[in-house]
Amino acid sequence: MLHIRYLARRIIGNELRLARACASPGTVASIQHQRQLHFPASLYKRRKTAEEKHAIEFAPKKKNKPQMAGVVDIWRNMTVADLAQSCQLELEHIQEVMLYVKGAGSIEAQARLEDPKVIKDIASKCGFKTKIVAAPVAEEEVQKDRDVVPRPPPPPENLRERPPVVTVMGHVDHGKTTLLDSLRGASVAAGEAGGITQHIGAFTVELDNGEKVTFLDTPGHAAFSAMRARGANLTDIIVLVVAAEDGVMEQTKEVLRLAKELSVPIIVAINKIDKPGADVERVKKELAQHGIALEGYGGDTIAVGVSALHGTNLDELTEAVSTQATLMGLRGEYTGPVEGIVVESKVDSHRGKLSTAIVSRGTLRKGAVLVSGQAWAKVRGLFDHAGQPITQVTPGMPVEILGWRELPLAGDLILEVESEKVANSVLRWRTNQAMKEKALSDADAINQKRKEHDEQYKAEREKARLSGFYRRKQQGPRQKENAPDDGKPRVNVIVKGDVHGSVEAILDVLETYDDNERCRLDVIHYAVGDVNESDIELAQLFNAIIYAFSVNVPSKPTKGVTMRPVDIIYRLVDDLKKEINTKLPLVDTEEEVGEANVLQLFDINEGRRKVTVLGCRCTKGLLKKSYKFKVKRNGELLAEDLTLESMRHLKNEVDSIKKDVECGLRLDDQSLELQAGDTIVCYQINKQPQQTEWDPGF
């Protein structure tokens, strides 16, 4: 606008100057009157008023961008009806598209689509892009805490064949782990401390016929009975390993009892048949005596003689396992929310909290939200027994799960839920129920404590009433209400283990301690994982010993804190026994040094006092004047803790008398009436350390 005004002024100015130069003044005025320019009002700038100058101008609000057209929300385990609703299409249209998508599965309206890739393919064929979101949860369901339970049994048409879960059990050192090493071609026994299995190992073995079998290797040590029981609960078939040279042992009987209680079929592997002293027939007879009806002895239980070290007859054993699994017709459901059982749990210093589990129902994939006991996880990784990442886990297969917020307990049931909100709701409900159960279990103890307190209070109140007002008046500061120290020695321990099962087994052993009358044994803290700063501070506070069972300890020692790394439970118990023995006070023990027979009694006068001197002969050992003496008559004790005032040989005062030497003895206590034929025993008191009577059972 300003540019136009400027050009107009230039044009008028030039014409006026030209008129002045060429014509008279009248001509100039006429030209100016004829060429006057007119501009519209919109070209002129209007000045702002004072109010407009001080007014604040606000920028207009930006409107929300509309959602991208053609993008639908999808989530894992959504139903076919949910997908049709999200795409805003008819259910029949989605079902027709699913017929052309590989792996779509059932097209029923309530059928769940577990694989997000399949959902994405269906939406893509319908002309939509996808965006993965969390599964929608009704608000009332999230606000109300609730528990989650396993699904009802599946219909037969949803079941498919699954690999069997076989548990190898037996007595310690009968060759269970070596047998599994031969089956899978790996060495595991060398990795176990002392060659003793102290964990439950779960892994898959592919047999020569192409079938897969999941094996559980459970410990045979007595301290791990709870772990063996969990292995029996997980299993379909038990392979009972019995050494041909040892026969039926204590843990063998326990396995037979567990199998009978759980109604689990048994296949007997008689191991070490190539060793000298092996007697297979004797083992079969012992098994028959314990209720195992073997083939050839009127029963149908298979017994195979094998050599795990040299691989003898392993083909027959695997064939027996495959045949037994076929006869059982093991089948599982591969669809729907996942169900499984925790085999073991541990803390890895690099990867965090891990658990080994066996899936019993459904297909486990990365991203699933799991609940187990009072722990939950969003699966961040799945690994097989060799540590290799895998994409999915089907029923009957073992897996190592990464992503737990808290460690689940071994033996707990794993259930899949829709979202993290539902998982938190379940945990709140279970925590509340656990608190209620604990309150009920503690009610008796609380009532007993309250009763004792009321009785003590009434007694003190009655005593104060009888004592009068002035005597009741308290003098001086109030005494501290600390619990009195009973004066008994005490050993405090902190247990840190690599996996939950090991910690549980150690605690089970410590619970068998029954010598609290002489020395108390208290477990201050226990957990899974490496020794950390909080453990050290706790040990300093309670003067406790830290037992690190197959976990790392700080490289720099801490002053005043005892940390003892152990990898075998035998050594932990032996070390703890030694520590308890050092706390026990020394006891007095009598050690007999010599004996003497009283031959004759002599009464002599010493000043005005009449004293008796014993004429004796040393018949055994040595008599020492500074030691203690006691008197026996016909084998019965007359007096003890006696001291000598004088010991003489001939007329000389001596300190000791040897065997077959006569002497005269004068006791300090002259009130005793002795006679010839009595026996004088010389003994000394020695301080000797005590030994705890604790026997954990191995």
PyMOL commands that set and color helices and strands:
alter all, ss='L'
color gray80, all
select helices_A, chain A and resi 2-22+25-34+41-43+50-54+80-87+91-98+116-125+139-143+156-158+176-184+189-191+193-195+222-234+250-262+280-289+314-328+420-441+443-467+469-472+500-510+533-542+569-583
alter helices_A, ss='H'
color red, helices_A
select strands_A, chain A and resi 71-74+78-79+112-113+129-132+159-161+165-170+201-206+212-217+237-243+266-271+303-305+331-333+339-348+352-361+364-365+369-372+375-383+392-393+398-404+413-417+490-497+520-528+545-549+562-566+587-606+609-621+623-624+628-633+636-642+644-649+652-653+656-657+662-667+679-688
alter strands_A, ss='S'
color yellow, strands_A
deselect
rebuild
show_as cartoon
